[in-house]
Amino acid sequence: MFWLAALIVLGPLLAGAQEEGYPFRLSNFRIELYGGYAPLTPKHFNTLADYEESYLQFYYQQRYASFSPVYSVTTERIGDDRFRPLTKAILWGGRVHYQLSPTLALSLGAQYLKGNQDSRVGMNVAVRDAETILLTDQYENSGFGLSVTALIPQLGAHFGWDLTPVFRPEIFIIFGPMFVECRAVGNRHITKTGPAGYTLDLVEAYEIKGRKVALSGELGGSLHIRLAKFLDFFADGSYIFRGTTSLSGPGSSRTIIKDSISGESSTSSNWEGQWNLAPYDTRTSWGRFAGTVANNAYEWSWGFKRFDFDLSGFQLKAGIAIRL
């Protein structure tokens, strides 16, 4: 639909260009193909990584530290040094240019962005009384991941000047709708042993998604280098606005508990909801675990905050331009 609307807009412009002395011809077309890199800072989305790290620190590092000096406690962290936030994405795309004049061109194209960050984090704890191990507690989250994808159809205006037969700088402004989706998954596996042969095995897995259609705008500049009559190399840098709110989507969770005393049990749930920043606050004898975390499992309530999903930032691209 976007491309159809864009063609309806471009048609009269191309016809007008012909009337003003720039005849419609195949050599006015240019096809660009590119790839690139984009740093990301989705602060609210990354609270999911912050929450998992704080959970591990509170229930393992801080909790068992409170056992000292009465008992001897050893802790060993395994895997990654922390739960990693989403900080980068790769992108690729293409566009078709039509030169309306020596300095002005219009383009129609699409860009696809994909970012993914996985973490594998664990901790082993042993509590001893003299040389006797009283209990062990093993935690592992081997399936934690944050990811985002975005498809952005684009319509742009490009202004350029032939400085030499080889070098042509351009500036551009591009806009279009953004079809964005985010996803977070986690898989906690906790194994505990205690006195008299007691064992507990707990698995908690979850997945939450969010989707939204929003507007995107890009402003930047590029340098084209003529390699052959029909081929250019180009590199560009730009700032792109990709912010949105009110994401919504599905979620699911499943918990399996195997207890040496009470046996095995499991629970699961599925839901559909709007993303927000939900507060959490747990107070214990060894400290307080509090903050906000992104989620879509709860209805808006007192203390909740608006969830902003901001993928805006600078990006770098390079590619080839084929002249017809």
C-alpha positions as CSV (number, residue, x, y, z in Angstrom):
1,M,0.0,0.0,0.0
2,F,2.8,2.4,0.9
3,W,4.6,1.7,-2.4
4,L,1.4,2.2,-4.4
5,A,0.7,5.5,-2.7
6,A,4.3,6.6,-3.4
7,L,4.0,5.7,-7.1
8,I,0.9,7.8,-7.3
9,V,2.9,10.7,-5.8
10,L,5.9,10.1,-7.9
11,G,4.1,9.8,-11.2
12,P,3.1,13.4,-11.6
13,L,6.5,14.5,-10.4
14,L,8.2,12.5,-13.1
15,A,5.8,13.8,-15.7
16,G,6.5,17.3,-14.6
17,A,10.2,16.8,-14.9
18,Q,9.8,15.8,-18.5
19,E,7.9,18.9,-19.2
20,E,10.6,21.1,-17.8
21,G,13.3,19.7,-20.0
22,Y,14.5,16.5,-18.3
23,P,13.2,13.8,-20.6
24,F,12.2,10.5,-19.1
25,R,14.9,7.9,-20.0
26,L,16.2,4.7,-18.6
27,S,19.6,6.2,-17.8
28,N,17.9,8.4,-15.2
29,F,17.3,5.3,-13.0
30,R,19.8,4.0,-10.5
31,I,19.4,0.9,-8.3
32,E,21.2,0.9,-4.9
33,L,21.9,-2.1,-2.7
34,Y,23.5,-1.7,0.7
35,G,24.3,-3.1,4.1
36,G,25.1,-1.3,7.3
37,Y,25.4,-1.1,11.1
38,A,23.3,0.7,13.7
39,P,24.0,1.2,17.4
40,L,20.9,0.8,19.5
41,T,19.9,2.1,22.9
42,P,16.4,0.8,23.7
43,K,16.6,1.7,27.4
44,H,13.2,0.5,28.5
45,F,13.5,-2.8,26.5
46,N,16.9,-3.4,28.1
47,T,15.3,-3.3,31.6
48,L,14.6,-7.0,31.0
49,A,18.4,-7.7,31.0
50,D,18.8,-5.4,34.1
51,Y,16.1,-7.3,35.9
52,E,17.7,-10.7,35.3
53,E,21.1,-9.4,36.5
54,S,19.5,-7.9,39.6
55,Y,17.6,-11.1,40.3
56,L,20.8,-13.1,40.2
57,Q,22.7,-10.6,42.4
58,F,19.9,-10.4,45.0
59,Y,18.8,-14.0,45.4
60,Y,22.3,-15.5,45.1
61,Q,25.1,-13.0,45.7
62,Q,23.5,-10.9,48.4
63,R,21.4,-13.6,50.0
64,Y,24.2,-16.1,50.5
65,A,26.6,-13.3,51.5
66,S,24.3,-12.8,54.5
67,F,25.1,-16.3,55.7
68,S,28.6,-15.3,56.6
69,P,30.4,-15.4,59.0
70,V,28.3,-18.1,60.6
71,Y,28.8,-20.4,57.6
72,S,31.4,-20.7,54.9
73,V,29.9,-19.7,51.5
74,T,31.6,-20.1,48.1
75,T,30.1,-18.7,44.9
76,E,31.2,-19.3,41.3
77,R,29.8,-17.4,38.4
78,I,29.8,-19.2,35.1
79,G,29.1,-18.1,31.5
80,D,28.9,-14.4,30.6
81,D,29.9,-11.8,33.0
82,R,26.5,-10.2,32.9
83,F,23.1,-10.3,31.1
84,R,23.8,-8.4,28.0
85,P,21.5,-5.6,26.8
86,L,20.6,-5.1,23.1
87,T,23.1,-2.5,21.8
88,K,23.5,-3.0,18.0
89,A,21.8,-4.1,14.8
90,I,22.7,-4.9,11.2
91,L,20.6,-3.5,8.3
92,W,20.4,-4.0,4.6
93,G,18.1,-2.7,1.9
94,G,17.7,-1.3,-1.5
95,R,16.1,1.6,-3.4
96,V,15.4,2.8,-6.9
97,H,16.4,6.4,-7.7
98,Y,15.0,8.5,-10.5
99,Q,17.0,11.6,-11.4
100,L,14.6,14.5,-11.9
101,S,17.4,17.0,-12.5
102,P,21.2,17.2,-12.2
103,T,20.8,17.9,-8.5
104,L,17.5,16.3,-7.4
105,A,16.4,12.7,-7.4
106,L,13.6,10.8,-5.8
107,S,13.9,7.3,-4.4
108,L,11.6,4.4,-3.4
109,G,12.9,1.5,-1.4
110,A,12.9,-0.6,1.7
111,Q,15.2,-1.2,4.7
112,Y,15.3,-4.2,7.0
113,L,16.9,-4.0,10.4
114,K,17.7,-6.9,12.7
115,G,19.3,-6.9,16.2
116,N,19.8,-9.8,18.5
117,Q,21.6,-10.3,21.8
118,D,21.8,-13.7,23.7
119,S,23.2,-14.3,27.2
120,R,24.2,-17.4,29.1
121,V,24.7,-16.7,32.8
122,G,24.9,-19.0,35.8
123,M,26.0,-19.2,39.4
124,N,26.9,-22.1,41.7
125,V,26.7,-21.7,45.5
126,A,27.8,-24.0,48.2
127,V,27.2,-23.4,52.0
128,R,29.4,-25.3,54.4
129,D,29.6,-25.8,58.2
130,A,33.2,-26.6,58.8
131,E,33.9,-29.2,56.1
132,T,30.3,-30.4,55.7
133,I,28.3,-29.1,52.7
134,L,24.9,-28.1,54.1
135,L,23.3,-27.0,50.8
136,T,24.0,-26.2,47.2
137,D,22.2,-23.9,44.9
138,Q,22.8,-23.8,41.1
139,Y,21.3,-21.2,38.8
140,E,21.5,-21.1,35.1
141,N,19.7,-19.0,32.5
142,S,21.1,-20.4,29.2
143,G,18.3,-19.1,27.0
144,F,18.0,-15.4,27.7
145,G,17.7,-13.3,24.6
146,L,16.6,-9.9,23.4
147,S,15.8,-9.2,19.7
148,V,14.2,-6.7,17.4
149,T,13.3,-6.6,13.7
150,A,12.0,-3.7,11.6
151,L,10.8,-3.4,8.0
152,I,10.8,0.2,6.8
153,P,9.4,1.0,3.3
154,Q,10.9,4.4,2.3
155,L,10.3,7.4,0.1
156,G,13.2,9.8,-0.2
157,A,14.5,13.0,-1.8
158,H,18.2,13.3,-2.6
159,F,20.2,16.4,-3.5
160,G,23.6,15.9,-5.1
161,W,26.4,17.7,-7.0
162,D,29.0,16.4,-9.3
163,L,32.2,17.8,-7.9
164,T,34.3,15.8,-10.4
165,P,33.5,13.1,-12.9
166,V,34.3,10.6,-10.0
167,F,33.0,12.1,-6.8
168,R,29.4,13.1,-6.0
169,P,28.3,14.1,-2.5
170,E,24.6,13.9,-1.7
171,I,22.3,14.8,1.2
172,F,18.9,13.1,1.6
173,I,15.7,13.1,3.6
174,I,13.8,9.8,3.8
175,F,10.6,8.8,5.5
176,G,8.1,5.9,5.7
177,P,6.2,3.5,7.9
178,M,8.1,1.2,10.3
179,F,6.8,-2.3,11.0
180,V,8.6,-3.2,14.2
181,E,8.6,-6.3,16.4
182,C,10.6,-7.1,19.6
183,R,11.0,-10.3,21.4
184,A,12.4,-11.4,24.8
185,V,12.9,-15.0,26.0
186,G,14.3,-16.4,29.2
187,N,14.9,-19.9,30.6
188,R,15.9,-20.2,34.3
189,H,17.0,-23.6,35.6
190,I,17.5,-23.8,39.4
191,T,18.7,-26.9,41.2
192,K,18.9,-27.0,45.0
193,T,20.1,-29.7,47.4
194,G,19.7,-29.6,51.2
195,P,19.9,-31.7,54.3
196,A,18.6,-35.3,54.4
197,G,18.9,-35.7,50.7
198,Y,16.4,-33.0,49.8
199,T,16.4,-31.8,46.1
200,L,14.5,-29.2,44.1
201,D,14.6,-28.8,40.4
202,L,12.9,-25.7,39.0
203,V,12.6,-24.6,35.3
204,E,11.0,-21.3,34.4
205,A,10.6,-20.4,30.7
206,Y,9.0,-17.3,29.2
207,E,8.6,-15.5,25.9
208,I,7.0,-12.1,25.3
209,K,6.6,-10.2,22.0
210,G,5.6,-6.7,21.0
211,R,4.5,-5.3,17.6
212,K,3.7,-1.8,16.3
213,V,3.4,0.2,13.1
214,A,5.0,3.7,13.5
215,L,6.6,6.4,11.4
216,S,10.3,6.6,10.6
217,G,12.4,9.5,9.3
218,E,16.0,9.6,8.2
219,L,18.3,12.6,7.5
220,G,21.9,12.1,6.3
221,G,24.5,12.5,3.6
222,S,26.5,10.2,1.3
223,L,29.5,10.1,-1.0
224,H,29.3,8.4,-4.4
225,I,32.5,7.3,-6.1
226,R,32.3,6.4,-9.8
227,L,33.9,3.0,-10.5
228,A,32.6,2.5,-14.0
229,K,30.1,4.0,-16.4
230,F,27.3,2.0,-14.9
231,L,28.6,1.4,-11.4
232,D,29.2,3.5,-8.2
233,F,30.4,2.7,-4.7
234,F,28.8,4.8,-2.0
235,A,29.0,5.2,1.7
236,D,26.6,7.2,3.9
237,G,25.9,8.2,7.4
238,S,22.6,9.3,8.8
239,Y,20.4,9.8,11.8
240,I,17.2,7.9,11.8
241,F,14.1,8.5,14.0
242,R,12.6,5.2,15.0
243,G,10.7,5.8,18.2
244,T,7.3,4.4,19.2
245,T,5.1,3.7,22.2
246,S,2.1,1.4,22.9
247,L,3.6,-1.9,21.7
248,S,1.3,-4.9,22.3
249,G,1.7,-8.6,21.6
250,P,1.5,-12.1,23.0
251,G,3.3,-13.7,25.9
252,S,3.6,-17.2,27.4
253,S,5.3,-18.8,30.4
254,R,5.8,-22.3,31.8
255,T,7.1,-23.5,35.2
256,I,8.0,-27.1,36.0
257,I,8.9,-28.0,39.6
258,K,10.3,-31.3,40.8
259,D,10.5,-31.6,44.5
260,S,11.8,-34.7,46.4
261,I,9.1,-34.2,49.0
262,S,6.0,-33.1,47.1
263,G,6.7,-34.5,43.7
264,E,6.3,-32.8,40.3
265,S,4.0,-30.0,39.2
266,S,3.7,-27.6,36.4
267,T,1.9,-24.5,35.4
268,S,1.6,-22.6,32.1
269,S,-0.1,-19.4,30.9
270,N,-0.7,-17.4,27.7
271,W,-1.8,-13.8,27.3
272,E,-2.0,-10.8,25.0
273,G,-1.3,-7.4,26.4
274,Q,0.2,-3.9,26.0
275,W,3.8,-3.3,27.0
276,N,4.5,-1.1,30.0
277,L,7.1,-0.7,32.8
278,A,5.8,-2.7,35.7
279,P,7.2,-2.0,39.2
280,Y,8.5,-4.8,41.5
281,D,9.5,-4.5,45.2
282,T,10.6,-7.3,47.4
283,R,11.9,-6.7,51.0
284,T,13.8,-9.4,52.9
285,S,16.1,-9.7,55.8
286,W,19.1,-9.4,53.6
287,G,18.0,-6.4,51.5
288,R,15.5,-5.0,49.0
289,F,14.9,-5.9,45.4
290,A,13.0,-3.1,43.6
291,G,12.7,-1.4,40.3
292,T,10.7,-1.4,37.1
293,V,10.8,-3.9,34.2
294,A,9.3,-4.1,30.7
295,N,6.4,-6.5,30.5
296,N,3.1,-7.1,28.8
297,A,1.5,-9.6,31.2
298,Y,-0.1,-7.0,33.5
299,E,-2.9,-4.5,33.1
300,W,-2.0,-0.9,33.7
301,S,-2.1,-0.1,37.4
302,W,-0.8,2.5,39.9
303,G,3.0,2.8,39.8
304,F,3.2,1.6,36.1
305,K,5.1,3.7,33.6
306,R,4.8,4.2,29.9
307,F,7.0,1.9,27.8
308,D,9.0,3.7,25.1
309,F,10.6,1.6,22.4
310,D,13.2,3.9,20.9
311,L,15.5,2.6,18.1
312,S,16.6,6.1,17.0
313,G,20.3,6.8,16.4
314,F,23.1,7.1,13.9
315,Q,23.7,4.5,11.3
316,L,26.4,3.8,8.7
317,K,25.8,2.1,5.3
318,A,27.8,1.2,2.3
319,G,26.9,-0.3,-1.0
320,I,26.8,-0.2,-4.8
321,A,24.7,1.8,-7.2
322,I,23.9,0.4,-10.6
323,R,23.1,2.8,-13.4
324,L,20.7,1.5,-16.0
